[in-house]
């Protein structure tokens, strides 16, 4: 039956792949648009609008050409090549198609002559028999920059903004509509240069799938689910049969055990001395097990206890068998000595006794070696103490510990480590890295692979460093996942044995404890290679050094803001490079230098606030020197010290920024108007995202970078974004060639307060108590709030503007909190 299901699954895979390929490439519907028939094609120019441009049609065997003499007398001169798709205004429904394929050329006075492609839609709700009332869905491109044939996804067509401004419609008609398309038009560019232009059209074709991809895939999924359910039903029945058979065998085994227990009791009395030694071995094993179970930092070792028992079972079992056999031989010798004692019988006895004793000694030595290795490995893991060691010893001890896990799989671990590599470092964390790498390979790399291979090699890179490479020939890692493998809590096996901390722990230990580097390379289907470059002598950790975590961009702006000045000499916090988090860093360092004037500190660049919080929890940094939202910190209140609020709830006031030409957004006067806008934000910015949701904003895109947000607002892909007010009087935000302005008269108060955070080590706790008290003094004397005003975070130019979410925030409350944000 198993063989049948394997063939069935293989058939499903092949059938699914063929069906998906056929649906994507073969099962297509096509509509060749006829533009050669009389009456369906027309040339339109701007003369009805008061212009002097002249367009005319020229037909040839292969192409239809519109020649146009553009004159600049009309404000927006144009020529249009229009193709009617249907004689009446009912149009055709393009939802059954997904692609428009064109062969077109455009010439004109300039090198680049863009063409606007319109799909004109008729809807009685806003259209009449005149062409000017048809809604245009447009795409603009230059035919001279692409190949002869170009394809557009119909989803690329967007409603022309100029049409919606001159034809106000209800909100349900604002988006693209392709259900009543009556014409396809090809029009000269928007800012066209006067002169001779031509648009030559060779073919127009619409293509689509007979069966929508989502419906087809649902059918494939249903087929798979049916097969899986059938297999589960069969497997359930098979499991019940196996359970009944197991119960029967268990009963037989109990009867056999009763017989064996009688024999064991007799042999145990004859081998009391040997058993005493074995009991000592088992007691040592139990001690090792207790030590491993109590090791919280290396929880993976707890799973090795069963493996240890499994490894010891063979030598101990062999020793028991040999000892019982020797007992039987002794009894036989006693009987022979009383009846027919011969030299040959005595010689046979000595030979068998010598052979048995050799086997007994070998197995007891193997058990002692196993216990010794596990005890050393456990001691290293528990203490994490620095010592000198041979790298090969740590590798072999780790291999021995992981051997039971590896033996349960068909996979192999191959070791190639030079025996003369000596290190002065931390064997416990290094062993933990090897364990994590092996576990990762077993869990992730060998899915659907029958015989996988892992390779652990090490060689000297130079006199001071060793190169360690762990690789496998497994499934490999996609580029999307590869970028995130070192992130904490990132795993593709959540709930299936993956914690998401293994690779992050390896990265942290290699970089911060060993002072080395770790890199990973992988391609799907070609395995994975992890390269570590470690110094032979690990750097000494200065426990008195205070490590301040700062986001990388904040650290760069802070250094530019100081511009060779000392922190204590800064009294004015306005100007270039100044912003809220730069001010926070400056005041935090000022407080540190006040309460600990003789302490050494180092600014550590971190990738993100989430990574900074994780490093606080692991005590790899002492403090976070910029504030975080309380909602992001409160989940770790037991593991970190959180300051009182440096910026109270309601003090974070931001503007609604939009493009200068977006009248829809600039005309907002109320919350109802604001709720109709399309916004962009970052879901990881918890305060911004939660505030927008509380304001009832449903149409909000999740975009990860600030630059991309600004581009999207500037190009009208969305209407607005939230941002702190700029410090200058114009209040504009400029980035590259983009300029955004605030919606006049409106502000938004972000929900939540901001706090500093420190670790929970004794050093960090004492430091937090002193620094938090000093920071409170800066709040009480108003210097911190004044600095926030100078950098523009508290913007006095907009103090009279309306706060949209003013039900919980008003200017009186904000002003009352300014003397002290606690």
HUCORUR-V593947 format. One record per backbone hydrogen bond with DSSP energy under -1.0 kcal/mol. NH is the residue of the N-H (numbers start at 0). CO is the residue of the C=O. If there is no record, write none. Layout:
NH|CO  NH|CO
This chain:
4|0  5|1  6|2  7|3  8|4  9|5  10|6  11|7  12|8  13|9  14|10  15|11  16|12  17|13  18|14  19|15  20|16  21|17  22|18  23|19  24|20  25|21  26|21  27|25  28|207  30|205  32|203  39|36  41|81  43|79  48|45  49|46  50|45  53|68  55|66  57|64  59|62  63|200  64|57  65|198  66|55  67|196  68|53  69|194  79|43  80|185  81|41  82|183  83|39  84|181  91|180  93|177  96|93  97|206  98|206  99|151  100|204  101|149  102|202  104|199  106|197  114|140  115|186  116|138  117|184  118|136  119|182  120|134  121|179  125|122  126|122  132|129  133|130  134|120  136|118  137|157  138|116  140|114  144|141  145|142  149|101  151|99  153|97  155|152  156|153  157|137  159|135  163|159  164|160  165|161  166|162  172|169  173|170  180|91  181|119  182|119  183|82  184|117  185|80  186|115  187|78  194|69  196|67  197|106  198|65  199|104  200|63  201|102  202|102  204|100  205|30  206|98  207|28  209|26  215|211  216|212  217|213  218|214  219|215  220|216  221|217  222|218  223|219  224|220  225|221  226|222  227|223  228|224  229|225  230|226  231|227  232|228  233|229  234|230  235|231  236|232  237|233  238|234  239|235  240|236  241|237  242|238  243|239  244|240  245|241  246|242  247|243  248|244  249|245  250|246  251|247  252|248  253|249  254|250  255|251  256|252  257|253  258|254  259|255  260|256  261|257  262|258  263|259  264|260  265|261  266|262  267|263  268|264  270|266  274|270  275|271  276|272  277|273  278|274  279|275  280|276  281|277  282|278  283|279  284|280  285|281  286|282  287|283  288|284  289|285  290|286  291|287  292|288  293|289  294|291  295|293  300|297  301|298  303|300  304|301  307|303  308|304  309|305  310|306  311|307  312|308  315|311  316|312  317|313  318|314  319|315  320|316  321|317  322|318  323|319  324|320  325|321  326|322  327|323  328|324  329|325  330|326  331|327  332|328  333|329  334|330  335|331  336|332  338|335  345|341  346|342  347|343  348|344  349|345  350|346  351|347  352|348  353|349  354|350  355|351  356|352  357|353  358|354  359|355  360|356  361|357  362|358  363|359  364|360  365|361  366|362  367|363  368|364  369|365  370|366  371|367  372|368  373|369  374|370  375|371  376|372  377|373  378|374  379|375  380|376  381|377  382|378  383|379  386|424  388|422  390|420  393|389  394|390  395|391  396|392  397|393  398|394  399|395  400|396  401|397  402|398  405|401  406|402  408|405  411|451  413|453  415|455  417|457  420|417  422|388  423|535  424|386  429|425  430|426  431|427  432|428  433|429  434|430  435|431  436|432  437|433  438|434  439|435  440|436  441|437  442|438  443|439  445|440  448|445  453|411  454|470  455|413  456|468  457|415  458|466  460|464  461|464  465|533  466|458  467|531  468|456  469|529  470|454  471|527  472|452  474|444  481|477  482|478  483|480  486|483  488|499  489|486  489|499  495|492  497|492  504|500  505|501  506|502  507|503  508|504  509|505  510|506  511|507  512|508  513|508  515|509  516|532  518|530  520|528  522|526  524|474  525|522  528|520  529|469  530|518  531|467  532|516  533|465  535|463  537|423  544|541  545|599  547|601  548|622  549|603  551|605  554|550  555|551  556|552  557|553  558|554  559|555  560|556  561|557  562|558  564|561  568|565  569|566  577|574  582|578  583|579  584|580  585|581  586|582  587|583  588|584  589|585  590|586  591|587  592|588  593|589  594|590  595|591  598|595  601|545  603|547  605|549  611|607  612|608  613|609  614|610  615|611  616|612  617|613  618|615  619|614  620|614  621|546  622|546  623|756  624|548  627|754  629|752  631|628  632|628  633|629  635|632  636|633  638|635  639|635  640|757  642|755  645|753  646|753  650|647  652|650  653|747  654|722  656|720  657|740  661|658  662|660  665|661  666|662  667|664  673|669  674|670  675|672  676|673  678|698  679|719  680|700  684|681  685|683  688|684  689|685  690|686  691|687  692|688  693|689  694|690  695|692  696|691  699|697  700|678  702|680  708|704  709|705  710|706  711|707  712|708  713|709  714|710  715|712  716|711  717|711  718|677  719|677  720|656  722|654  730|727  732|739  734|737  737|734  739|732  740|657  742|655  745|742  746|801  747|653  749|651  753|646  754|627  757|640  758|621  764|760  765|761  766|762  767|763  768|764  769|765  770|766  771|767  772|768  773|769  774|770  775|771  776|772  777|773  778|774  779|775  780|776  783|777  785|781  786|782  787|783  788|784  789|785  790|786  792|787  793|787  798|795  800|797  801|744  803|746  805|802  807|804  813|809  814|810  815|811  816|812
